[in-house]
Amino acid sequence: MRTWTRRHLLASTASAAALTAAATVTANPAAAAARLPAPTDDGVLDALRALPGLRVIEELAGAEPGYRFFVLGLRQPVDHTDPSAGTFEQRLTLLHTSVDRPTVLFTTGYEAVLKPRRTEPAVLLGGNQIQVEHRYFGTSRPAAHGYGFLTIRQAADDHHRVVRLFRGLYRGAWISTGGSKGGMATVYHRRFHPHDVDGSVVYSAPDNVDDREDSAYVRFLETVGTRECRDALKEAQRQILLRREDMVARYEAWAASTGRTFRIVGSADKALETAVLRTPFMFWQYSDAPDAAGIPAASATTDALYAWLDDVAGLALYTDTVAQDFIPYFYQLGTQLGYLDVPQEHLAGLLRHPGAIEPRNFVPRDIPMTFDAEAMPDIDRWVRRRGTRLLFVNGTQDPSVAEAFRPGPRDSRVLWAPGGNHHATIAELSPADRAEATAALTRWTGTSRTGRPGAAGATGHLRR
């Protein structure tokens, strides 16, 4: 059983996989963890310490030349409408190059990555970057109150306070960005605080307007790629469920040997079925056309089918060891963001657990969940009618954007990377679209050129 990264663990309406870099800017892990001596060169450390409510946790080595990397903690209200609810410390990171350069607000949607990696807009603009860990993820968890304040508005207000605080230091142009669920958080921030930044670049973010209507996802999965590939995926799903007893026995043996349990999902049998149902979605999120050749045939051994399922769907995801860290994620899906549906007719007679992929199955029953059916339609209306300076970058083979945002004409566009999956970037767009995207960033920020200080532009693109 492989060790699963967030790239595999969070394939769903929104995955955090897009945080990995195509060309990393970190040094080796040991160097990245080393503390630096107190800097005295440009006064940024003193300026950070002077910001109210901000704690400089440490400065880490590993940033590329011209940058410094700080890990920060910001005291935030648990409830932005009621100070009596208390506060929590939100984890931030800062890649600082110059107060004279543009600043990129990076909304992760999940926990922060404590390595100095620049997003694609930060590379293109040669700018500073502030990464914001989402409330209730990583270390940014209120000590009490359950999950009642895990809403899109509270998170948007978190981001608003970050911008207001740091604008005292970085007074130039600001761009916000995020990928997948982080891209969704970028849009939600703009909905409630549209003037905080000068523009937004949003990658691979779904727009699930009506959670009762998921046919777009089913249609996408029934038409993406070639018929041969789709049929091979369906047959692999069938074969796994036809050999369910052997598959579950392998799964349970691995779990027992590693001390894993299935209390949240319910059982290894249900976990296996959930993984099988999500397999086509996850395959298309992260695979490319050549990967179709690796789909096991009906004659494949049970070992080969099991290994392939683990590789595509990530069986570790459904164990408590991993699932407990993503309860906030599934809580959000089940209360505001909505989820998806997948084709199931070809599995008739082989399924035992109705609604196995529903978010409720990943949240303990003692945590109440009530779905807010007005949250996403409100976001969608704002994007279409009032959203400005929004650039959406999607891959044509990414099922996450089967329901994509459709912005209005206010200096906003949706650009599609041909053959791109959930990791689509500006660098993967057609030459004309790539030029349009970079021109928009230049126009929004008022910069005369792109590229990081001391380097020849952003020729090596970075994933979100």
C-alpha positions in Angstrom: 0.0 0.0 0.0 1.6 3.2 -1.1 1.8 6.4 1.0 -0.8 8.6 -0.3 -0.3 12.3 -0.9 -3.1 14.9 -1.0 -3.0 14.6 -4.8 -4.7 11.2 -4.5 -6.6 11.6 -1.3 -8.8 14.4 -2.2 -10.2 13.6 -5.7 -13.7 14.8 -5.5 -15.6 17.9 -6.5 -12.4 19.6 -5.4 -9.0 18.1 -4.8 -6.0 19.8 -3.2 -3.7 17.9 -5.5 -2.8 21.0 -7.4 -0.4 22.1 -4.7 2.5 20.0 -6.1 5.0 21.8 -8.3 6.0 20.9 -11.8 9.3 22.6 -11.1 10.0 22.9 -7.4 11.8 25.9 -5.9 12.7 24.2 -2.7 16.1 23.0 -1.6 16.4 19.5 0.0 14.1 18.9 3.0 17.0 19.2 5.5 18.0 22.6 4.1 14.3 23.7 4.0 13.9 22.9 7.7 17.0 24.8 8.8 16.5 28.1 10.7 18.2 31.2 9.5 20.0 33.8 11.7 18.0 36.9 12.4 18.0 38.9 9.1 18.9 42.6 9.0 19.1 43.3 5.3 15.7 44.8 4.3 13.8 45.3 7.5 11.0 42.9 6.5 11.3 40.9 9.7 10.8 44.0 11.8 7.9 45.0 9.6 6.2 41.7 10.1 6.6 41.8 13.8 5.0 45.2 13.9 1.8 43.9 12.2 -1.0 43.6 14.9 -2.1 40.1 15.7 0.7 38.5 13.6 3.3 36.1 15.0 6.5 35.3 13.2 7.0 31.6 13.9 10.2 31.1 12.0 12.1 31.9 8.8 13.1 28.8 6.8 15.8 28.4 4.2 15.2 26.9 0.8 13.7 29.8 -1.1 15.2 30.6 -4.5 17.5 33.6 -4.8 15.8 36.9 -4.3 13.2 35.5 -1.8 12.8 34.9 1.9 10.4 32.4 3.4 8.5 33.0 6.6 6.0 30.8 8.6 3.5 33.0 10.4 0.5 32.8 12.7 -2.3 35.3 12.5 -4.9 35.7 15.3 -8.3 35.5 13.7 -11.9 35.7 15.1 -13.7 32.3 15.3 -16.8 34.2 14.3 -16.3 37.4 12.3 -19.7 38.7 13.4 -19.3 38.0 17.2 -16.0 38.8 19.0 -17.2 36.9 22.1 -16.8 33.6 20.2 -13.0 33.9 20.7 -10.1 33.6 18.4 -7.8 31.0 16.8 -4.4 31.2 15.2 -4.4 30.8 11.4 -1.2 29.5 9.8 0.2 31.7 7.0 3.4 31.6 4.9 5.1 34.4 3.2 7.5 34.4 0.3 8.9 37.9 0.3 10.9 39.5 -2.5 10.2 43.2 -2.4 7.5 45.6 -1.2 7.6 47.1 -4.7 6.5 43.9 -6.4 2.9 42.6 -6.8 1.6 40.3 -4.1 -0.2 37.0 -4.7 -2.8 35.8 -2.1 -2.7 32.0 -2.3 -5.9 30.4 -0.9 -5.1 26.7 -0.3 -8.6 25.4 0.7 -6.7 23.0 2.9 -3.7 23.0 5.2 -0.7 25.1 4.3 2.4 23.6 2.7 5.5 24.6 4.7 7.9 24.7 1.8 8.8 27.7 -0.3 6.9 27.0 -3.5 5.6 29.8 -5.7 2.3 29.6 -7.5 2.2 30.2 -11.2 0.9 33.8 -10.9 3.7 34.5 -8.4 6.2 33.2 -10.9 4.8 35.1 -13.8 4.6 38.3 -11.8 7.9 37.9 -9.9 5.8 38.8 -6.9 5.5 38.2 -3.2 3.2 35.4 -2.1 1.1 35.0 1.0 -0.4 31.5 1.5 -3.4 31.1 3.8 -4.3 27.9 5.5 -8.0 27.3 5.5 -9.8 27.5 8.8 -10.3 24.1 10.5 -7.5 22.5 8.5 -3.9 21.8 9.5 -3.1 23.8 12.7 -5.8 26.5 12.0 -8.5 24.9 14.1 -10.6 26.7 16.7 -10.4 24.9 20.0 -14.2 24.8 20.5 -17.5 25.4 18.7 -17.5 22.2 16.6 -17.8 23.0 12.9 -20.5 25.6 13.1 -18.1 28.4 11.9 -16.7 26.4 9.0 -18.5 28.4 6.3 -17.5 30.0 3.0 -18.3 33.4 4.4 -16.2 33.0 7.5 -13.3 31.8 5.4 -13.8 34.7 3.0 -13.6 37.1 6.0 -10.4 35.4 7.1 -8.9 36.2 3.7 -10.2 39.7 3.8 -8.5 40.4 7.2 -5.2 39.0 5.7 -5.4 41.4 2.8 -6.2 44.4 5.0 -3.4 43.6 7.3 -0.7 43.0 4.7 -1.7 45.9 2.5 0.1 48.1 5.0 3.3 46.4 4.0 2.6 45.5 0.3 0.9 48.5 -1.2 1.2 47.5 -4.9 -1.1 45.3 -7.0 -2.7 42.2 -5.5 -3.7 39.0 -7.3 -5.5 36.1 -5.7 -5.2 32.5 -6.8 -6.0 28.9 -5.8 -6.5 25.5 -7.4 -9.4 23.1 -7.0 -11.0 23.7 -3.6 -8.5 26.5 -3.1 -9.7 28.0 -6.3 -13.3 27.8 -5.0 -12.1 29.7 -1.9 -10.6 32.3 -4.1 -14.0 32.9 -5.8 -15.9 32.9 -2.5 -13.5 35.5 -1.2 -14.1 37.7 -4.2 -17.8 37.3 -3.9 -17.9 38.8 -0.4 -14.9 41.2 -0.7 -14.7 41.9 -4.5 -12.3 44.8 -4.2 -9.7 43.2 -2.0 -7.5 42.3 -4.9 -7.0 43.5 -8.5 -7.8 40.2 -10.2 -7.9 36.4 -9.6 -6.5 33.4 -11.4 -8.6 30.3 -10.5 -7.5 26.8 -11.5 -9.7 23.7 -11.9 -12.5 24.9 -9.6 -16.0 23.4 -10.0 -19.2 25.4 -9.8 -21.7 23.0 -8.3 -24.7 25.3 -8.5 -27.5 22.7 -7.6 -26.4 19.8 -5.5 -29.6 18.0 -6.5 -28.6 18.0 -10.2 -25.4 16.2 -10.9 -26.0 14.9 -14.4 -23.2 17.0 -15.8 -20.7 14.8 -14.0 -22.3 11.6 -15.2 -22.4 12.9 -18.8 -18.8 14.0 -18.7 -17.6 10.6 -17.4 -19.7 8.9 -20.2 -18.1 10.9 -22.9 -14.5 11.8 -21.9 -11.6 10.1 -23.7 -12.2 7.2 -26.0 -14.9 4.6 -25.8 -12.3 1.9 -25.4 -10.8 3.6 -22.4 -14.2 4.2 -20.8 -15.2 0.6 -21.4 -12.0 -0.6 -19.9 -12.6 1.4 -16.8 -16.1 0.0 -16.4 -14.9 -3.5 -16.9 -12.1 -3.1 -14.3 -14.7 -1.8 -11.8 -16.9 -4.8 -12.5 -14.1 -7.2 -12.1 -13.1 -5.7 -8.8 -16.6 -6.0 -7.4 -17.1 -9.5 -8.8 -14.0 -10.5 -6.8 -15.1 -8.5 -3.8 -14.4 -11.1 -1.2 -10.8 -11.5 -2.2 -10.4 -7.8 -2.5 -11.8 -7.0 0.9 -9.7 -9.7 2.5 -6.6 -8.1 1.1 -7.8 -4.7 2.2 -8.5 -5.9 5.7 -5.2 -7.7 6.0 -3.3 -4.6 5.0 -5.3 -2.5 7.5 -4.7 -5.0 10.3 -1.0 -5.1 9.6 -0.7 -1.3 9.8 -3.1 -0.6 12.6 -5.7 1.0 10.3 -9.5 1.0 11.1 -12.7 1.9 9.2 -14.8 3.4 12.0 -15.7 6.6 10.1 -16.6 5.0 6.7 -18.0 1.9 8.5 -16.2 -1.2 7.0 -13.5 -2.3 4.6 -16.3 -3.6 2.3 -18.0 -0.2 2.1 -14.6 1.5 1.7 -13.8 -0.7 -1.2 -17.1 -0.1 -2.9 -16.6 3.7 -2.5 -13.2 3.5 -4.0 -14.5 1.5 -7.0 -17.3 4.0 -7.6 -14.9 7.0 -7.5 -12.3 5.3 -9.7 -13.3 6.8 -13.2 -13.5 10.2 -11.7 -10.1 10.0 -10.1 -8.6 8.4 -13.1 -9.5 11.3 -15.4 -8.6 13.9 -12.8 -4.9 12.8 -12.7 -4.2 10.6 -15.7 -3.3 11.3 -19.3 -4.3 9.4 -22.4 -1.3 7.1 -22.3 -2.4 5.8 -18.9 -5.3 4.0 -20.5 -2.9 1.3 -21.5 -2.4 0.5 -17.8 -6.0 -0.3 -17.0 -6.2 -4.0 -16.2 -8.1 -6.3 -18.6 -10.8 -8.6 -17.4 -8.3 -11.5 -17.5 -6.0 -9.6 -15.1 -5.1 -11.3 -11.8 -6.8 -10.2 -8.6 -3.4 -8.9 -7.3 -3.1 -6.7 -10.4 -6.6 -5.3 -10.1 -6.1 -4.6 -6.4 -2.8 -2.8 -7.0 -4.3 -0.7 -9.8 -7.3 0.3 -7.7 -5.0 1.4 -4.9 -2.9 3.3 -7.4 -5.8 5.2 -8.9 -8.3 5.6 -6.0 -6.0 5.5 -3.0 -7.3 2.9 -0.6 -5.6 4.6 2.4 -8.0 7.5 2.1 -10.9 5.5 3.6 -9.1 4.5 6.8 -9.6 6.5 9.9 -5.9 7.5 10.0 -6.4 9.6 6.9 -10.1 10.3 6.8 -10.1 12.0 10.2 -7.9 14.8 8.9 -10.4 15.5 6.1 -13.6 15.6 8.1 -13.7 19.4 7.6 -13.5 18.9 3.9 -16.4 16.5 3.7 -18.3 18.6 6.2 -18.0 21.5 3.7 -19.2 19.4 0.8 -22.2 18.2 2.8 -23.2 21.6 4.1 -22.5 24.1 1.4 -20.2 23.1 -1.5 -22.2 20.0 -2.7 -20.8 16.9 -4.2 -21.1 14.9 -7.5 -22.5 11.7 -8.9 -20.9 9.0 -11.0 -22.2 6.4 -13.6 -23.4 3.3 -11.8 -25.7 1.4 -14.2 -22.9 -0.9 -15.3 -22.5 -2.0 -11.7 -26.1 -3.0 -11.3 -26.4 -6.0 -8.9 -22.9 -5.5 -7.6 -23.4 -2.6 -5.1 -24.3 -3.2 -1.5 -24.1 0.3 0.1 -26.5 2.9 -1.3 -25.1 6.4 -1.3 -21.6 5.2 -0.5 -19.9 8.3 -2.0 -22.0 10.8 -0.2 -20.1 13.3 2.1 -22.2 12.2 5.1 -20.3 8.9 5.1 -17.0 10.7 5.8 -18.2 12.7 8.8 -18.9 11.1 12.2 -22.6 10.9 12.9 -22.3 13.0 16.1 -21.4 16.0 13.9 -24.7 17.5 12.6 -24.9 18.5 8.9 -27.6 20.6 7.3 -27.2 21.5 3.7 -27.4 25.2 2.7 -29.0 25.1 -0.8 -28.7 28.8 -1.3 -24.9 29.1 -0.9 -23.7 28.0 -4.3 -26.5 29.6 -6.4 -25.5 32.9 -4.7 -21.9 32.5 -5.7 -22.8 31.5 -9.3 -25.0 34.6 -9.7 -22.3 36.9 -8.5 -19.7 35.3 -10.9 -22.1 35.6 -13.9 -23.5 39.0 -13.2 -21.0 41.0 -11.2 -17.7 39.2 -11.1 -14.8 41.2 -12.6 -11.2 40.3 -13.5 -11.7 36.6 -13.1 -9.5 34.2 -15.1 -10.5 30.5 -14.9 -8.0 27.9 -16.2 -9.4 24.4 -16.7 -8.3 21.2 -18.3 -10.6 19.7 -21.0 -10.3 16.2 -19.5 -10.9 17.2 -15.9 -14.2 15.9 -14.5 -14.0 18.3 -11.6 -15.0 21.1 -14.0 -17.9 19.3 -15.7 -19.8 22.1 -14.0 -17.5 25.0 -14.6 -17.8 28.7 -13.6 -19.2 30.9 -16.4 -18.2 34.5 -15.7 -19.8 37.5 -17.3 -18.1 40.0 -19.7 -16.4 42.1 -17.0 -12.8 41.5 -18.0 -13.2 37.8 -17.2 -12.6 34.6 -19.2 -12.6 30.8 -19.0 -9.6 29.3 -20.8 -9.2 25.5 -21.5 -5.9 23.6 -21.6 -6.3 21.0 -24.4 -6.1 17.5 -23.0 -5.4 18.9 -19.5 -6.4 17.3 -16.3 -6.9 18.6 -12.8 -3.3 20.1 -12.9 -4.1 22.4 -15.9 -1.9 25.6 -15.9 -1.5 28.7 -17.9 1.6 27.2 -19.4 -0.4 24.4 -20.9 -2.8 26.7 -22.7 -2.6 27.2 -26.4 -0.2 30.0 -27.4 -3.0 32.5 -28.0 -4.7 31.7 -24.7 -1.5 31.8 -22.8 -0.7 35.2 -24.2 -4.2 36.4 -23.3 -3.8 35.1 -19.7 -0.4 36.7 -19.2 -1.6 39.9 -20.8 -4.5 40.0 -18.3 -2.1 39.6 -15.3 0.0 42.4 -16.7 -3.0 44.6 -17.2 -4.5 44.0 -13.8 -1.2 44.6 -12.0 0.1 47.4 -14.1 3.4 45.6 -14.5 5.4 46.1 -17.7 6.9 42.6 -17.7 6.6 39.3 -16.1 9.1 37.0 -14.5 10.8 36.7 -11.1 13.6 39.1 -10.1 16.9 37.9 -11.2 15.6 35.2 -13.6 14.6 35.0 -17.2 10.8 34.9 -16.7 8.6 31.9 -15.8 9.6 29.4 -18.4 9.2 26.5 -15.9 5.6 26.5 -14.8 4.5 25.6 -11.2 1.3 23.8 -10.3 -0.9 25.5 -7.8 
